[in-house]
């Protein structure tokens, strides 16, 4: 009895039963009253009383003394006196053409006919002119003959049979509907238990009503998201273990070599071990920062940022490295670009990461260019289409080898490298771009990349332009939720 489909089926059956019983009682009552009224009207028409009243009115010119006509016609052996299927005489009412009662066999004069009486009234016509309305009113419990009782009994049996058929049909239909409503819930419960048991590939069949389809689709979307999250977690754990293994193996091998006197205990050997520990520390710090960003725990100190100054500062930091590699470093800022509303430290961190990557992969004789312009001036540029709001667009363009089209969707993933061996040798942890994406999104911007193999790459990100009313205000240091 606790099953939902059983409860719904019983509810449908009870509703059908109550509806049929109510309809049957009302129909029986109305049928009985209408049948008695019909019998009374039929006997009245057969009695010839309307014709007698017409003759009386023609002879007397009015209804004074009309009771004599009713006494002669409505007494024993008159209207309704045991004739047909009805026992006893009905109440006879005579009214003028306007509906005012002039005589009633029940006694009393006055009042008006009801709309129901007027609809059933027999007109009294004298010399072609309507002079009155004759009505037979049957008492609610007027006796019926055996024939009348049999007729009403047959009507009641028909109503009972129809009621039983209606209840049976309602119960069967309710059972089918209840099973149809409960089946999707059973499938969801079964799939949820499978999902809780670790089977993240479990999905439910999308079928049924619009609500059942919506619930099934929502469950499947949730299951797919959990499966992706689990795969991402496993991949991240594997990537972290892989990244930690190399420096730990170097440290362990070098220490064993020192202990076994394979390597002399010199500063150079100790420096090698120190470099690997620094690499480990940088990797751990990058992981911590990425985790904070994805959890929305990084504090973003939003304030007015001079974009031109931000690019000039980054240029000074990397100019020496660019000169050592023989790479030209250029800066271009549009005069129409206003200040941005962002965290200067976090924005600088993103810019430094993109610059470091560009210089790492640009060969000698190449160039790296930093550009900044408002999104309204970046017609045709992907950064301009990234947001409909006015934004500051910062681009870092290089003349390196470029990125293959198949690799572009993975550029901002954790630990992704187009050339893992080469990137690790150059000191990359594989987390910089993933962190950069989180930092940009936490400040309300977007980040992306376009690239052509053999020609170079263009990394870009956007920052909100500073609203005029905030240009003279300070920072609003507050945590801003990152996005995964």
Residue, then its C-alpha position, 0 to 999 in steps of 0.5 A: x500500500x505504500x507504493x505510489x502507483x497503488x495509492x494513485x490507482x486507489x485515488x483514481x478509483x475513489x474519485x471515479x466512485x464518488x463522481x459516479x455515485x453523486x451523478x447517479x443520485x442527482x440523475x435519479x432525483x431529477x428523473x423521478x421529478x421529471x417523470x412525475x411532472x411528465x405524467x401530470x402534464x400528459x393526464x392534464x392534456x388528456x382530460x380536456x380541461x383546457x377546452x372546458x376552461x376556454x368554453x367557460x371563459x368565452x361564456x363568462x368573459x372572465x375567470x370568476x367562479x372557475x372553481x366549478x369547472x375544476x370541481x367537475x373535472x378534477x375530482x374523483x375520476x377526474x385529472x390524475x385520479x388513478x389513471x395511467x402510471x400515477x396515483x392521485x391528482x396533481x395540483x392544478x394551477x390556472x393563470x392569466x396570460x401574464x402569468x398571475x395565478x387566478x386559481x389553484x386546486x391547492x387553495x390560494x390565489x395570487x403569485x406568479x408562475x415560475x419560468x419552469x411552470x410557464x415552459x410546461x403550461x398548456x395555453x387556454x385559447x378562447x375565440x383564437x385569443x390566449x386567455x390563460x395558462x394551465x399548469x399541473x404540478x406534481x407532488x415530489x412524492x406523488x404515488x405511482x402505479x406499478x407500471x410507473x414504479x417498474x419504469x423508474x426501477x428500470x431507469x435506476x438499474x440502467x444508472x447503476x449499471x452505467x455507474x459500475x461500468x464507469x467506476x471499473x473503467x475509471x479504476x483501470x484507467x487510473x491504474x494505467x495512469x498511476x503505473x505510467x506516472x510511477x514508472x519514471x520515478x522507479x527508473x530514476x530511483x534505480x539509476x540513482x542507486x546505481x550512480x551512488x554505487x559508483x556506476x557513473x555510466x548509468x543513464x535513464x531512458x528519456x520517455x513519458x510526459x514532458x515532466x518525466x522527460x525533463x527529469x530524465x534529461x536533468x538526471x542524465x545531465x547530472x550523471x554526465x557531469x559527475x562522470x566528467x568530474x570523476x574522469x577529470x579528478x582521476x586525470x588530475x591525480x595521475x597528472x600530479x603524480x606524473x609531474x611530481x615523479x620526475x623531480x622526486x626521481x632526480x632528487x632521490x637519484x642524486x642523493x643516492x649518488x652522493x651517499x654512494x660517492x658516485x657524485x662528489x659532495x660539491x655545491x654544484x650537485x647540491x644546487x641541482x638538488x635545490x633546483x629540483x626542490x624549487x621546481x617541486x615548490x613551484x608546482x605545489x604553489x601552482x596547484x594550490x593557487x589553481x584549487x583556490x581559484x576554482x573554489x572561488x577563494x582567491x581575493x580579487x582587489x578590483x580597482x582602476x588599472x592603467x592598461x598602458x602602465x600594466x603593459x609597460x611594466x611587463x615589457x620592462x620585466x621581460x625585456x632582458x630575457x627577450x634580448x638574451x634570446x634575440x627576440x624583439x619585444x614591442x608594445x602597442x596601446x590604442x589612445x582610445x583605451x580607457x582604464x580597466x576595472x580589475x586587480x592589477x596584480x592578478x592581471x599582471x600575473x596573467x600577462x606575465x604568464x602569456x609573455x613567458x610562454x610567448x618568449x619560450x616558444x619564439x625562436x631567435x630573430x622572431x618577435x613578440x608584440x603586446x597590444x591593448x585596445x577597446x573591444x569596440x576597435x577590435x572589429x573581426x577579432x575573436x576577443x571583440x566577439x567574446x562579450x557584448x559589454x565594453x572591454x579592454x582587450x589585451x593581446x600577446x602575439x608571437x611568431x613561434x611555431x604555432x599550435x595545431x588546430x587539434x590542440x587548440x581546445x586543450x591549451x587551457x587544460x591542466x598539465x596540457x603540453x603540445x610537447x611534454x618533454x620540451x616544455x618540462x625541460x624549459x621549466x613549465x609546470x603545465x598549470x600556468x594557462x589553467x590558472x590564467x583562465x581562472x584569474x581572468x574569469x574571476x575578474x569578469x573577463x574571458x581568455x582565448x587563443x588563435x593560432x596558425x601553424x608555422x606563423x605564430x599564436x595570439x593569446x588574448x584576454x579581456x578585462x572590464x573597462x572602468x565605469x566613469x563613476x568609478x574612475x576616482x574611487x579606490x579598490x573594492x577588495x572582495x573575494x570574487x567567485x572563480x568559475x570552473 
